[in-house]
Amino acid sequence: QNLCFLFPAVVTPCLKFLIYACLLLFSVLLALRLDGIIQWSYWAVFAPIWLWKLMVIVGASVGTGVWARNPQYRAEGETCVEFKAMLIAVGIHLLLLMFEVLVCDRIERGSHFWLLVFMPLFFVSPVSVAACVWGFRHDRSLELEILCSVNILQFIFIALRLDKIIHWPWLVVCVPLWILMSFLCLVVLYYIVWSVLFLRSMDVIAEQRRTHITMALSWMTIVVPLLTFEILLVHKLDGHNAFSCIPIFVPLWLSLITLMATTFGQKGGNHCTGRVCVCVCVC
């Protein structure tokens, strides 16, 4: 997404596909590590995440170099907005990278509080709010930034629970997550209702019907397995089931594979990966 102001139709779908592929590989390695099937260091388990951030940094470096060497871009209003959006996205990704490095260090050494580990996320949220305001003013889609801004309460609850400052069940700790997932379920219901209406309408062309049915099926295949994964994970954290991590992660893998399959059918924007990132980091 960092080069989208140069060739958006090609780079953005490719980067989205690579990001989802990195998340899929990371979740597989994490499940294997948590089940003790592999004994790798968590620094190695997080290798797909490091690759994702490396792509962001390289893309931003190339984009900035092109911007610096081509002054004519600065006179184009839309290109200037795209460049600023790239800088915002890179800044947020660097804060996420800091959080991920602290997570690995905390797991490997266990020498500091989780509140300190989550501090970059606490900074990401207000920055994301400002980015959302800027995006709305410039008619720019910033889905990742929106998700980071609305998840501040969830970040605080998780950090407090991991530090045992609060002793709530994980089912209660994840109340902000359930609220957000309820909204996504309403979106799924919306697409299903519209698909049924379009199927029954005689004034709608076949292509529009196929588009709405495809959207409804895609949302269902993403949201329902994701919600299943979250419920199974919370029940495991609360000690209500004895499943190993691999069966719990299977629904998440289905959601990620669906996202990968639908990537090249999307146009523009910074499609969110934050929802999946938060769910995986809870584990």
Stockholm file with secondary structure:
# STOCKHOLM 1.0

chainA/1-283         QNLCFLFPAVVTPCLKFLIYACLLLFSVLLALRLDGIIQWSYWAVFAPIWLWKLMVIVGASVGTGVWARNPQYRAEGETCVEFKAMLIAVGIHLLLLMFEVLVCDRIERGSHFWLLVFMPLFFVSPVSVAACVWGFRHDRSLELEILCSVNILQFIFIALRLDKIIHWPWLVVCVPLWILMSFLCLVVLYYIVWSVLFLRSMDVIAEQRRTHITMALSWMTIVVPLLTFEILLVHKLDGHNAFSCIPIFVPLWLSLITLMATTFGQKGGNHCTGRVCVCVCVC
#=GR chainA/1-283 SS CTTTTTCHHHHHHHHHHHHHHHHHHHHHHHHHHHTTSCCCCHHHHTHHHHHHHHHHHHHHHHHHHHHHHCGGGGGCHHHHHHHHHHHHHHHHHHHHHHHHHHHHHHHHHCCSCHHHHTHHHHHHHHHHHHHHHHHHHTTCCCHHHHHHHHTHHHHHHHHHHHTTSCCCCHHHHTHHHHHHHHHHHHHHHHHHHHHHHHHHCSSSCHHHHHHHHHHHHHHHHHHHHHHHHHHHHHHHHTTSCCCCHHHHHHHHHHHHHHHHHHGGGCCSSCCCCHHHHHHHHHC
#=GC SS_cons         CTTTTTCHHHHHHHHHHHHHHHHHHHHHHHHHHHTTSCCCCHHHHTHHHHHHHHHHHHHHHHHHHHHHHCGGGGGCHHHHHHHHHHHHHHHHHHHHHHHHHHHHHHHHHCCSCHHHHTHHHHHHHHHHHHHHHHHHHTTCCCHHHHHHHHTHHHHHHHHHHHTTSCCCCHHHHTHHHHHHHHHHHHHHHHHHHHHHHHHHCSSSCHHHHHHHHHHHHHHHHHHHHHHHHHHHHHHHHTTSCCCCHHHHHHHHHHHHHHHHHHGGGCCSSCCCCHHHHHHHHHC
//
